[in-house]
């Protein structure tokens, strides 16, 4: 009969027809191709952003460092503003207080260095002479003529490479000038961050609109809180290293113990490299000032403290303050150091933490958008007396 459909024999009345195998494979391949193109587009966009960041690194570096410093100085600046200080005055007082604190630390260190530097120089000279005597004795038995010829060869090599050394000096001067310019830009940016920080969010609303500005405001607030957690974590870790290593140096009567403790604290803000350099400097000073035995003890203390800090304290604190796994923290530091050196190692963890904040916020918005709508009450279940509006009063 024309227009009638005949079901295959053996099929159940309510059973859905099976899809063709080729159709299922084609649908899966189409899904895979679509997501592959999306991943390629994201990777291309990330590469472009990385290229632009590398080209504008001179501008981005002061901005990033100023944001980090502003997270430190924002609580006192906000407290002053809440107690009647104008924003400009609060920012100025906070910034000047920060510079005064740094100046006080330097003024505390310089007299110690000036007092103990001659003693260290004498001990260093004695140590060099001791090494020379050890080289001339058994089992090496190197004669004075061989030492003099080696020194002359080194001097000749340095003289022949004078042009390269001069280029290196000029490069160092240029780098020092760049550092000074960067520091000045950081201080200026920190002042404006502290002064006009409250105006940033309304400005975001005017630029992105009320709908998008709400999301931008929420993300910025979370990023700011994450940066504050990073700075607090680094301060705790650095103080842990400085207290333990500094106390060991004081107990062992190592020269410049206070200076080395301060250097250890500052070096803690540069992951991996800073702790290594500060520890090596402490061992070197102990070797020159107190001898091999004390240097060996200091080396053991530095290794123990750094192992405890690197494997236990820092990963746990950073993973809690930034909600990042310890493996992510380690990979971020390694990748940042390989790409941008010490600065990259310092900024890698907060950058990854900010990216994680953005990803989490996007996930929250997706979850909110995909949640089923709340179930509405059936109109039949609603009492007619409650659902009906009140009758109007005649004559009113």
SEPA-36132 format. One line per 8 residues: their letters; for each residue y, z, x of C-alpha. Coordinates in pm, whole numbers, always signed. Layout:
A	Y,Z,X | ... .
END
This chain:
XXXXXXXX	+0,+0,+0 | +337,-102,+137 | +564,+188,+254 | +282,+439,+264 | +207,+633,+583 | -150,+700,+675 | -225,+1004,+884 | -484,+973,+1161 .
XXXXXXXX	-825,+1098,+1075 | -896,+1454,+1183 | -527,+1559,+1189 | -426,+1874,+1008 | -157,+1843,+739 | +99,+2072,+917 | +6,+1983,+1277 | +287,+1824,+1481 .
XXXXXXXX	+203,+1496,+1656 | +139,+1526,+2028 | +408,+1379,+2258 | +315,+1102,+2490 | +245,+1209,+2850 | +483,+951,+2994 | +760,+1072,+2765 | +718,+1431,+2887 .
XXXXXXXX	+720,+1323,+3255 | +1025,+1106,+3198 | +1210,+1391,+3030 | +1130,+1623,+3324 | +1240,+1364,+3579 | +1562,+1307,+3388 | +1629,+1683,+3386 | +1558,+1703,+3761 .
XXXXXXXX	+1783,+1405,+3838 | +2067,+1552,+3633 | +2054,+1887,+3814 | +2013,+1717,+4151 | +2334,+1523,+4092 | +2507,+1846,+3993 | +2390,+2018,+4313 | +2502,+1720,+4524 .
XXXXXXXX	+2844,+1729,+4358 | +2874,+2104,+4420 | +2771,+2062,+4785 | +3026,+1782,+4829 | +3297,+1998,+4675 | +3202,+2291,+4901 | +3218,+2062,+5206 | +3564,+1937,+5105 .
XXXXXXXX	+3685,+2294,+5055 | +3546,+2391,+5396 | +3719,+2097,+5561 | +4051,+2179,+5396 | +4013,+2546,+5492 | +3947,+2449,+5856 | +4255,+2225,+5863 | +4475,+2491,+5700 .
XXXXXXXX	+4322,+2785,+5890 | +4658,+2867,+6051 | +4798,+2931,+5703 | +4489,+3077,+5539 | +4422,+3332,+5813 | +4751,+3526,+5770 | +4708,+3513,+5392 | +4355,+3654,+5412 .
XXXXXXXX	+4444,+3925,+5664 | +4751,+4022,+5462 | +4537,+4065,+5150 | +4299,+4291,+5344 | +4586,+4504,+5479 | +4749,+4514,+5136 | +4434,+4667,+4987 | +4478,+4954,+5234 .
XXXXXXXX	+4847,+5006,+5166 | +4846,+4943,+4790 | +4751,+5300,+4678 | +5049,+5470,+4850 | +5283,+5189,+4745 | +5167,+5221,+4384 | +5210,+5599,+4398 | +5569,+5562,+4518 .
XXXXXXXX	+5643,+5306,+4249 | +5502,+5532,+3978 | +5727,+5815,+4102 | +6052,+5624,+4062 | +6081,+5420,+4383 | +6196,+5060,+4338 | +5921,+4811,+4432 | +6108,+4683,+4738 .
XXXXXXXX	+6175,+5036,+4866 | +5818,+5146,+4800 | +5682,+4845,+4990 | +5923,+4905,+5279 | +5840,+5275,+5308 | +5467,+5209,+5296 | +5480,+4931,+5553 | +5705,+5128,+5788 .
XXXXXXXX	+5478,+5431,+5754 | +5178,+5215,+5846 | +5358,+5079,+6154 | +5466,+5431,+6249 | +5105,+5548,+6228 | +4991,+5267,+6456 | +5275,+5344,+6697 | +5176,+5711,+6700 .
XXXXXXXX	+4817,+5624,+6785 | +4933,+5402,+7071 | +5171,+5673,+7194 | +4881,+5919,+7189 | +4661,+5689,+7393 | +4907,+5568,+7657 | +4962,+5907,+7834 | +4588,+5958,+7865 .
XXXXXXXX	+4548,+5615,+8019 | +4841,+5671,+8256 | +4705,+6007,+8373 | +4345,+5902,+8429 | +4387,+5541,+8541 | +4448,+5629,+8912 | +4140,+5852,+8913 | +3933,+5572,+8762 .
XXXXXXXX	+4070,+5325,+9016 | +3971,+5553,+9306 | +3624,+5604,+9162 | +3588,+5231,+9103 | +3675,+5166,+9468 | +3425,+5427,+9578 | +3165,+5270,+9352 | +3225,+4928,+9501 .
XXXXXXXX	+3187,+5068,+9851 | +2868,+5243,+9742 | +2730,+4916,+9608 | +2826,+4745,+9934 | +2641,+5009,+10137 | +2339,+4977,+9909 | +2335,+4599,+9957 | +2352,+4638,+10336 .
XXXXXXXX	+2064,+4887,+10337 | +1695,+4834,+10264 | +1539,+4638,+10111 | +1813,+4371,+10098 | +1977,+4434,+10440 | +2258,+4187,+10386 | +2492,+4173,+10685 | +2873,+4189,+10679 .
XXXXXXXX	+2895,+3826,+10788 | +2698,+3717,+10484 | +2912,+3925,+10252 | +3229,+3786,+10406 | +3102,+3431,+10376 | +3014,+3493,+10009 | +3363,+3631,+9943 | +3521,+3333,+10120 .
XXXXXXXX	+3311,+3095,+9914 | +3424,+3263,+9593 | +3790,+3251,+9702 | +3757,+2884,+9795 | +3602,+2807,+9460 | +3887,+2980,+9284 | +4147,+2795,+9489 | +3983,+2460,+9422 .
XXXXXXXX	+3983,+2540,+9051 | +4348,+2647,+9047 | +4442,+2367,+8809 | +4181,+2473,+8557 | +4286,+2836,+8593 | +4650,+2741,+8533 | +4549,+2550,+8222 | +4357,+2856,+8109 .
XXXXXXXX	+4659,+3077,+8165 | +4881,+2849,+7960 | +4616,+2837,+7691 | +4607,+3218,+7691 | +4986,+3234,+7662 | +4972,+2991,+7372 | +4701,+3199,+7206 | +4904,+3517,+7257 .
XXXXXXXX	+5207,+3347,+7101 | +4993,+3237,+6808 | +4868,+3595,+6767 | +5225,+3728,+6759 | +5326,+3469,+6501 | +5020,+3554,+6292 | +5097,+3928,+6307 | +5457,+3865,+6198 .
XXXXXXXX	+5342,+3647,+5906 | +5087,+3910,+5804 | +5352,+4183,+5793 | +5588,+3967,+5585 | +5312,+3871,+5343 | +5198,+4232,+5309 | +5554,+4333,+5217 | +5573,+4073,+4941 .
XXXXXXXX	+5221,+4155,+4817 | +5319,+4521,+4781 | +5659,+4442,+4633 | +5565,+4167,+4384 | +5199,+4247,+4323 | +5265,+4361,+3967 | +5432,+4029,+3884 | +5132,+3826,+3993 .
XXXXXXXX	+4925,+3864,+3677 | +5207,+3769,+3434 | +5277,+3469,+3654 | +4908,+3374,+3631 | +4931,+3390,+3252 | +5233,+3156,+3254 | +5059,+2908,+3484 | +4708,+2904,+3337 .
XXXXXXXX	+4794,+2993,+2979 | +4693,+3294,+2778 | +4331,+3184,+2733 | +4251,+3093,+3094 | +4490,+3354,+3231 | +4277,+3628,+3074 | +3977,+3518,+3280 | +4183,+3480,+3597 .
XXXXXXXX	+4325,+3830,+3550 | +3977,+3982,+3504 | +3840,+3805,+3813 | +4138,+3906,+4029 | +4105,+4270,+3925 | +3737,+4271,+4020 | +3805,+4092,+4349 | +4075,+4345,+4435 .
XXXXXXXX	+3838,+4635,+4364 | +3569,+4469,+4578 | +3805,+4426,+4873 | +3906,+4790,+4846 | +3540,+4889,+4856 | +3486,+4677,+5165 | +3775,+4836,+5352 | +3662,+5187,+5259 .
XXXXXXXX	+3309,+5108,+5371 | +3423,+4971,+5705 | +3646,+5275,+5756 | +3353,+5512,+5692 | +3125,+5319,+5927 | +3391,+5298,+6199 | +3469,+5668,+6169 | +3097,+5747,+6193 .
XXXXXXXX	+3070,+5552,+6520 | +3394,+5689,+6663 | +3310,+6055,+6588 | +2956,+6049,+6728 | +3030,+5838,+7035 | +3363,+6012,+7100 | +3202,+6357,+7074 | +2933,+6249,+7321 .
XXXXXXXX	+3197,+6127,+7563 | +3390,+6455,+7534 | +3076,+6661,+7594 | +2983,+6452,+7897 | +3344,+6478,+8028 | +3386,+6100,+8049 | +3740,+5988,+8136 | +3948,+5828,+7859 .
XXXXXXXX	+3721,+5973,+7591 | +3997,+5972,+7328 | +4092,+5615,+7410 | +3733,+5503,+7388 | +3689,+5680,+7053 | +3993,+5497,+6911 | +3868,+5165,+7048 | +3530,+5233,+6889 .
XXXXXXXX	+3697,+5301,+6554 | +3900,+4980,+6570 | +3602,+4780,+6691 | +3401,+4893,+6390 | +3615,+4667,+6169 | +3479,+4364,+6357 | +3108,+4352,+6267 | +2853,+4318,+6549 .
XXXXXXXX	+3091,+4206,+6825 | +3336,+4495,+6797 | +3069,+4764,+6820 | +2902,+4588,+7113 | +3224,+4551,+7312 | +3333,+4910,+7245 | +2992,+5045,+7344 | +2980,+4836,+7662 .
XXXXXXXX	+3328,+4958,+7758 | +3223,+5321,+7707 | +2916,+5273,+7929 | +3125,+5101,+8198 | +3384,+5380,+8207 | +3107,+5641,+8222 | +2945,+5453,+8511 | +3268,+5435,+8709 .
XXXXXXXX	+3388,+5785,+8627 | +3070,+5995,+8619 | +2793,+5798,+8781 | +2469,+5629,+8685 | +2304,+5923,+8508 | +2595,+5984,+8271 | +2625,+5611,+8205 | +2257,+5598,+8115 .
XXXXXXXX	+2301,+5888,+7871 | +2605,+5721,+7712 | +2408,+5397,+7682 | +2132,+5581,+7497 | +2382,+5745,+7262 | +2559,+5415,+7191 | +2232,+5235,+7119 | +2110,+5515,+6890 .
XXXXXXXX	+2438,+5532,+6697 | +2464,+5155,+6660 | +2104,+5125,+6545 | +2157,+5397,+6286 | +2483,+5243,+6173 | +2362,+4882,+6172 | +2022,+4934,+6013 | +2089,+5221,+5773 .
XXXXXXXX	+2450,+5319,+5710 | +2636,+4988,+5697 | +2385,+4784,+5492 | +2342,+5065,+5240 | +2714,+5132,+5197 | +2812,+4766,+5184 | +2533,+4681,+4944 | +2653,+4960,+4713 .
XXXXXXXX	+3029,+4907,+4742 | +3003,+4529,+4707 | +2681,+4510,+4506 | +2531,+4287,+4774 | +2186,+4310,+4923 | +2165,+4409,+5289 | +2007,+4071,+5374 | +2306,+3890,+5219 .
XXXXXXXX	+2544,+4105,+5426 | +2354,+4026,+5746 | +2339,+3651,+5675 | +2709,+3646,+5583 | +2811,+3811,+5911 | +2588,+3577,+6112 | +2713,+3265,+5937 | +3079,+3366,+5959 .
XXXXXXXX	+3048,+3445,+6329 | +2882,+3111,+6403 | +3152,+2918,+6215 | +3476,+3103,+6294 | +3390,+3356,+6565 | +3503,+3717,+6544 | +3751,+3649,+6264 | +3481,+3476,+6063 .
XXXXXXXX	+3246,+3768,+6117 | +3514,+4008,+5989 | +3606,+3802,+5682 | +3258,+3670,+5596 | +3139,+3973,+5399 | +3448,+4010,+5174 | +3451,+3634,+5112 | +3086,+3636,+5007 .
XXXXXXXX	+3153,+3945,+4795 | +3441,+3765,+4617 | +3217,+3464,+4552 | +2954,+3699,+4411 | +3217,+3857,+4182 | +3312,+3514,+4047 | +2947,+3416,+3993 | +2876,+3743,+3810 .
XXXXXXXX	+3179,+3696,+3584 | +3074,+3341,+3500 | +2724,+3470,+3421 | +2871,+3734,+3189 | +3073,+3471,+3004 | +2767,+3248,+2969 | +2564,+3538,+2832 | +2842,+3621,+2586 .
XXXXXXXX	+2860,+3259,+2471 | +2484,+3224,+2425 | +2430,+3550,+2237 | +2330,+3498,+1873 | +2606,+3575,+1621 | +2580,+3907,+1440 | +2379,+3895,+1123 | +2594,+3884,+812 .
XXXXXXXX	+2507,+4078,+501 | +2352,+3883,+218 | +2611,+3842,-62 | +2341,+3923,-315 | +2295,+4267,-156 | +2663,+4359,-183 | +2765,+4567,-478 | +2979,+4363,-713 .
XXXXXXXX	+3216,+4655,-771 | +3277,+4688,-398 | +3304,+4313,-334 | +3542,+4234,-622 | +3916,+4275,-555 | +4103,+4529,-764 | +4242,+4398,-1088 | +4620,+4357,-1095 .
XXXX	+4818,+4601,-1298 | +5011,+4440,-1578 | +5380,+4499,-1579 | +5418,+4586,-1214 .
END
